[in-house]
Amino acid sequence: MWQTFINKIDFVQAMPYHLSQDLARLLYKQTYLSGEVVYDVGDIECDTLYFVLQGKLKVETHVTISQDITYPVEKFKWEKQTKTTQVHYYIKTLQPSSYFGLEELLEIGC
């Protein structure tokens, strides 16, 4: 089953067949429900590569933006207030035969 699936992946097609067989033996199925988080950045081990077997996977990120605001309250007296905003960004949707985690692997250098 896995050999047929991974043969559709672009970087696997460039591998010698015996290496793709080795990769296929390492794969296991992990099922996620709609809306379930696969991982948060920083939580993933640097040796993980995910493949989308079926369904779609939405890649999103949440960013916290903090802004310090200083304003006068009395003569020669200022107060500082920190305003924090959570921003949600949609990045892309991955289709079957897509993979993710490799960019993180390369960036980290594992």
Contacts in CASP RR format, 6 or more apart in sequence:
PFRMAT RR
TARGET T0000
AUTHOR 0000-0000-0000
METHOD contacts of the structure
MODEL  1
MWQTFINKIDFVQAMPYHLSQDLARLLYKQTYLSGEVVYDVGDIECDTLY
FVLQGKLKVETHVTISQDITYPVEKFKWEKQTKTTQVHYYIKTLQPSSYF
GLEELLEIGC
2 24 0 8 1.000
2 25 0 8 1.000
2 27 0 8 1.000
3 20 0 8 1.000
3 21 0 8 1.000
3 24 0 8 1.000
5 51 0 8 1.000
5 53 0 8 1.000
5 97 0 8 1.000
6 12 0 8 1.000
6 20 0 8 1.000
6 23 0 8 1.000
6 24 0 8 1.000
6 27 0 8 1.000
6 51 0 8 1.000
7 13 0 8 1.000
7 20 0 8 1.000
8 97 0 8 1.000
9 51 0 8 1.000
9 97 0 8 1.000
9 99 0 8 1.000
11 102 0 8 1.000
12 20 0 8 1.000
12 23 0 8 1.000
15 23 0 8 1.000
27 51 0 8 1.000
29 53 0 8 1.000
32 38 0 8 1.000
35 58 0 8 1.000
38 50 0 8 1.000
38 57 0 8 1.000
39 48 0 8 1.000
41 61 0 8 1.000
41 104 0 8 1.000
44 101 0 8 1.000
44 104 0 8 1.000
46 104 0 8 1.000
46 105 0 8 1.000
46 108 0 8 1.000
46 109 0 8 1.000
46 110 0 8 1.000
47 105 0 8 1.000
47 110 0 8 1.000
48 101 0 8 1.000
48 105 0 8 1.000
49 99 0 8 1.000
49 100 0 8 1.000
49 101 0 8 1.000
49 102 0 8 1.000
49 105 0 8 1.000
50 99 0 8 1.000
50 100 0 8 1.000
50 101 0 8 1.000
51 97 0 8 1.000
51 98 0 8 1.000
51 99 0 8 1.000
52 94 0 8 1.000
52 95 0 8 1.000
52 96 0 8 1.000
52 97 0 8 1.000
52 98 0 8 1.000
52 99 0 8 1.000
52 100 0 8 1.000
53 96 0 8 1.000
54 96 0 8 1.000
55 95 0 8 1.000
55 96 0 8 1.000
56 93 0 8 1.000
56 94 0 8 1.000
56 95 0 8 1.000
57 93 0 8 1.000
57 94 0 8 1.000
57 98 0 8 1.000
57 100 0 8 1.000
58 90 0 8 1.000
58 92 0 8 1.000
58 93 0 8 1.000
58 94 0 8 1.000
59 90 0 8 1.000
59 91 0 8 1.000
59 92 0 8 1.000
59 93 0 8 1.000
59 94 0 8 1.000
59 100 0 8 1.000
60 88 0 8 1.000
60 89 0 8 1.000
60 90 0 8 1.000
60 91 0 8 1.000
61 88 0 8 1.000
61 89 0 8 1.000
61 91 0 8 1.000
62 86 0 8 1.000
62 87 0 8 1.000
62 88 0 8 1.000
62 89 0 8 1.000
63 86 0 8 1.000
63 87 0 8 1.000
63 89 0 8 1.000
64 84 0 8 1.000
64 85 0 8 1.000
64 86 0 8 1.000
64 87 0 8 1.000
65 84 0 8 1.000
65 85 0 8 1.000
65 86 0 8 1.000
65 87 0 8 1.000
66 82 0 8 1.000
66 83 0 8 1.000
66 84 0 8 1.000
66 85 0 8 1.000
67 82 0 8 1.000
67 83 0 8 1.000
67 84 0 8 1.000
67 85 0 8 1.000
68 80 0 8 1.000
68 81 0 8 1.000
68 82 0 8 1.000
68 83 0 8 1.000
69 80 0 8 1.000
69 81 0 8 1.000
69 82 0 8 1.000
69 83 0 8 1.000
70 78 0 8 1.000
70 79 0 8 1.000
70 80 0 8 1.000
70 81 0 8 1.000
71 78 0 8 1.000
71 79 0 8 1.000
71 81 0 8 1.000
72 78 0 8 1.000
73 79 0 8 1.000
94 100 0 8 1.000
END
